[in-house]
């Protein structure tokens, strides 16, 4: 599996950057995980919109889905220009029916409901879910292909159940929207110490901090998490590629 960070800011994108969006590839299959504001423009540095094979969504906050509409139009226009591609499956939960309905557009994209209680197969990937702790229904994911595993926390505050869910993962892609002296529980987010606790408890091989705050010195997040977790920690950044 190869993960490419396309966007990583929490809430909204910094100037000339993007909020949440990750490209996961294996055996030629290209899966987008979330698709927030600014992601479409940045994605084209790595792959073209018509080259995506599937997308999966954790929840429907705009910083995770805002660019789906322009992606739909991009694939529509490329079809007019002769680059027709198959209907793109977009997997999402149905606890917000209004937002789920927007995932289907003409013959360009089709919303497909996932059942969070069951494993899902998308191309070469096997995906399992756990409910996040967030103001709206949101699901963290464990994505496996071959012998490798990636756990994506989506947006959530810390809960103990994440530790067995993430145990032994090759990569923990974990939201870190707050510094160690802040309590993110009310907002449904984790701080740096929460991340260290999760990574250490689950004995993951690598931690990548994402969904980053727009203020402060973000390198501080790494130093704070490293007081709890002894493994390698990296801040998400545009274009960061990690091969598992």
MIKE-741424 format. One line per 2 residues: their letters; for each residue x, y, z negated of C-alpha. Coordinates in nm, 4 decimals, padded with zeros to 6 digits. Each point is the difference from the previous one (the first is absolute). Layout:
A) X,Y,Z  ...
END
This chain:
XX) 00.0000,00.0000,00.0000  00.1114,00.3531,00.0720
XX) -00.1582,00.2956,-00.1800  00.0314,00.3530,00.1372
XX) -00.1073,00.2965,-00.2123  -00.1968,00.2393,00.2209
XX) -00.1532,00.2202,-00.2707  00.0351,00.0000,-00.3769
XX) -00.1316,00.3192,-00.1615  -00.2881,-00.0155,-00.2447
XX) -00.3138,00.2064,00.0553  00.1109,00.1907,00.3080
XX) 00.3090,00.0140,00.2232  00.2884,00.2361,-00.0549
XX) 00.0818,00.2282,00.2925  00.0903,-00.2031,00.3123
XX) -00.0495,-00.3275,-00.1887  -00.2829,-00.2444,-00.0716
XX) -00.2010,-00.1500,-00.2815  -00.0404,-00.3749,-00.0426
XX) 00.0702,-00.2320,00.2927  00.2210,-00.3084,00.0359
XX) 00.0841,-00.2144,00.3018  00.0567,-00.3696,-00.0715
XX) 00.1314,-00.2232,00.2783  00.0570,-00.3733,00.0272
XX) 00.0354,-00.2227,00.3051  -00.0886,00.2927,00.2251
XX) -00.3269,00.0748,-00.1823  -00.0443,00.3630,-00.1111
XX) -00.2198,00.0649,-00.3044  -00.0673,00.3473,-00.1398
XX) -00.0650,00.0256,-00.3716  -00.2107,00.3138,-00.0588
XX) -00.0031,00.2928,00.2419  -00.0015,00.3381,-00.1722
XX) 00.0416,00.3588,00.1105  00.2913,00.0564,00.2391
XX) 00.0651,-00.3701,00.0528  -00.0958,-00.0126,00.3682
XX) 00.2535,00.2678,00.0981  00.2761,-00.1704,-00.1983
XX) -00.0930,-00.3516,00.1128  00.0938,00.0868,00.3583
XX) 00.3647,00.0200,-00.1067  -00.0162,-00.3784,-00.0526
XX) -00.2836,-00.1506,00.2059  -00.2744,00.1351,00.2225
XX) -00.3636,00.0048,-00.1165  -00.1075,-00.2551,00.2605
XX) 00.2660,-00.2454,-00.1231  -00.1574,-00.0591,-00.3411
XX) -00.1585,-00.3421,-00.0500  -00.1981,00.0606,-00.3208
XX) -00.0454,00.2314,-00.2962  -00.0962,-00.0607,-00.3608
XX) -00.1241,00.2599,-00.2486  00.0253,00.0100,-00.3774
XX) -00.2721,00.2657,-00.0422  -00.1602,00.2964,00.1696
XX) 00.1597,00.3079,-00.1552  00.1090,00.2385,00.2808
XX) 00.3712,-00.0317,-00.0734  -00.0379,-00.3674,00.0927
XX) -00.2439,00.0152,00.2947  -00.0056,00.3559,00.1409
XX) 00.1715,-00.0828,00.3307  -00.2210,-00.2921,00.0987
XX) -00.2232,00.2306,00.2071  00.2901,00.1380,00.2030
XX) 00.1418,-00.3514,00.0413  -00.3320,-00.1053,00.1492
XX) 00.0168,00.2872,00.2462  00.3640,-00.0735,00.0808
XX) -00.0800,-00.3573,00.0974  -00.3058,00.1185,00.1940
XX) 00.2049,00.2527,00.1983  00.2799,-00.2478,00.0654
XX) -00.2654,-00.2314,00.1418  -00.1075,00.2726,00.2423
XX) 00.3659,00.0345,00.0988  00.0243,-00.3690,00.0847
XX) 00.1419,-00.1351,-00.3287  -00.3055,-00.1943,-00.1090
XX) 00.0490,-00.2044,-00.3163  -00.2218,-00.2445,-00.1884
XX) -00.2481,00.1274,-00.2566  00.1978,00.0757,-00.3146
XX) -00.1251,-00.1796,-00.3131  -00.0023,00.2235,-00.3078
XX) -00.0481,-00.1948,-00.3215  -00.1642,00.1766,-00.2931
XX) -00.2265,-00.0637,-00.2960  -00.3747,00.0677,00.0222
XX) -00.0530,00.1640,-00.3379  -00.0233,00.3321,00.1838
XX) -00.2282,-00.0835,00.2905  00.0067,00.3510,00.1482
XX) 00.3781,-00.0004,00.0300  00.0138,-00.3617,00.1149
XX) -00.2392,00.0818,00.2845  00.2489,00.2556,00.1386
XX) 00.2537,-00.2757,00.0649  -00.1962,-00.1167,00.3049
XX) 00.0264,00.2270,00.3048  -00.1318,-00.0978,00.3442
XX) 00.2132,-00.2908,00.1246  00.3153,00.1604,-00.1397
XX) 00.0010,-00.1068,-00.3665  -00.2125,-00.2381,-00.2048
XX) -00.0481,00.0040,-00.3750  00.0364,-00.3452,-00.1548
XX) -00.0956,-00.0543,-00.3627  00.2405,-00.1802,-00.2272
XX) -00.1139,-00.1837,-00.3094  00.2377,00.1000,-00.2810
XX) -00.0697,-00.3284,-00.1757  00.1418,-00.2023,00.2898
XX) 00.3253,-00.0155,00.1905  00.0007,00.1598,00.3422
XX) 00.2012,-00.1030,00.3043  00.1005,00.2780,00.2385
XX) 00.2350,-00.1117,00.2756  00.2978,-00.1669,-00.1726
XX) -00.0850,00.1586,-00.3374  -00.1863,-00.1483,-00.2957
XX) -00.1456,00.2733,-00.2210  -00.1419,-00.0276,-00.3498
XX) -00.1561,00.2780,-00.2033  -00.0389,00.1306,-00.3532
XX) -00.2214,00.2932,-00.1070  00.1931,00.3176,-00.0697
XX) -00.0855,00.2490,-00.2744  -00.1039,00.3074,00.1960
XX) -00.2999,00.2371,00.0116  -00.1343,-00.1808,00.3096
XX) 00.0053,-00.3699,00.0943  00.3570,-00.0781,00.1010
XX) 00.2000,-00.3192,00.0423  00.3652,-00.0830,-00.0394
XX) 00.1323,-00.2665,00.2343  00.2510,-00.2809,00.0040
XX) 00.1065,-00.0654,00.3578  00.1901,-00.3187,00.0828
XX) 00.1591,-00.1333,00.3174  00.2339,-00.2942,00.0146
XX) 00.1747,-00.0155,-00.3360  -00.0050,00.3777,-00.0624
XX) -00.2443,00.2173,-00.1930  -00.0794,00.3688,-00.0304
XX) -00.2263,00.1458,-00.2677  -00.1607,00.3370,00.0690
XX) -00.1645,00.1555,-00.3038  -00.2081,00.2523,00.1959
XX) -00.1245,00.2746,-00.2371  -00.0383,-00.1136,-00.3584
XX) 00.0857,00.0535,-00.3598  00.1872,-00.2803,-00.1742
XX) -00.1709,-00.3182,-00.1125  00.1540,-00.3182,-00.1344
XX) -00.1653,-00.2160,00.2669  00.2343,00.1480,00.2588
XX) 00.2954,-00.1824,-00.1549  -00.1083,-00.3571,00.0883
XX) -00.1355,00.1260,00.3330  00.3401,00.1441,00.0953
XX) 00.2207,-00.2667,-00.1607  00.3012,-00.0910,00.2109
XX) -00.0827,00.2337,00.2881  00.2865,00.0828,00.2327
XX) -00.1182,00.3601,00.0127  -00.2270,00.2048,-00.2231
XX) -00.1299,00.3058,00.1870  -00.1406,00.1902,-00.2926
XX) -00.1714,00.3326,-00.0425  00.1765,00.2433,-00.2307
XX) -00.1985,00.3223,-00.0055  00.1062,00.1107,-00.3496
XX) 00.3191,00.0589,-00.1938  00.0763,-00.1885,-00.3181
XX) -00.1243,00.2733,-00.2335  -00.3418,00.0033,00.1710
XX) -00.3005,-00.2260,-00.0491  -00.1593,-00.0930,00.3310
XX) -00.2758,-00.2214,-00.1363  -00.2763,00.2559,00.0389
XX) 00.0939,00.0606,00.3630  00.0464,-00.3694,00.0772
XX) 00.3752,00.0184,00.0590  00.3223,-00.1371,-00.1470
XX) 00.3012,00.1825,-00.1344  00.3643,-00.1001,00.0350
XX) 00.0091,-00.2019,-00.3225  -00.3114,-00.1924,00.1059
XX) 00.1852,-00.0931,00.3174  00.3025,-00.1199,-00.1901
XX) -00.2193,-00.2066,-00.2307  -00.1804,-00.1617,00.2929
XX) 00.3154,-00.0737,00.2000  00.1857,-00.1414,-00.2992
XX) -00.2937,-00.2052,-00.1270  -00.0665,-00.1466,00.3445
XX) 00.3718,-00.0613,00.0661  -00.0243,00.1449,00.3506
XX) 00.3107,00.0138,00.2164  -00.0333,00.3645,00.1074
XX) -00.2138,00.3009,-00.0956  -00.0932,00.2792,00.2393
XX) -00.1725,00.3008,-00.1552  -00.2592,00.1637,00.2244
XX) -00.3076,00.2280,-00.0101  00.2378,00.2582,-00.1402
XX) -00.0790,00.3293,-00.1783  00.0486,00.3336,00.1763
XX) 00.1822,00.1683,-00.2886  00.3016,-00.0563,-00.2183
XX) 00.3188,-00.1864,00.0859  -00.1215,-00.3305,00.1382
XX) 00.3359,-00.1690,-00.0595  -00.0983,00.0188,-00.3666
XX) -00.2641,-00.2671,00.0698  00.2743,-00.2469,00.0857
XX) 00.2096,00.0782,-00.3059  -00.3035,-00.0331,-00.2271
XX) -00.1186,-00.3294,00.1522  00.3531,-00.1387,-00.0219
XX) -00.0058,00.0287,-00.3797  -00.2512,-00.2870,00.0065
XX) 00.0733,-00.1917,00.3205  00.3526,-00.1214,00.0713
XX) -00.0431,-00.0792,00.3684  00.0473,00.2222,00.3069
XX) -00.2320,00.3004,00.0278  -00.0482,00.2156,00.3091
XX) -00.2105,00.3083,00.0657  -00.2248,-00.0282,00.3034
XX) 00.0991,00.2218,00.2905  -00.1085,00.0328,00.3584
XX) 00.1635,-00.2608,00.2207  00.1289,-00.2159,-00.2842
XX) 00.0158,-00.3570,00.1315  00.0154,-00.3019,-00.2272
XX) 00.0382,-00.3506,00.1381  -00.1043,-00.2832,-00.2284
END
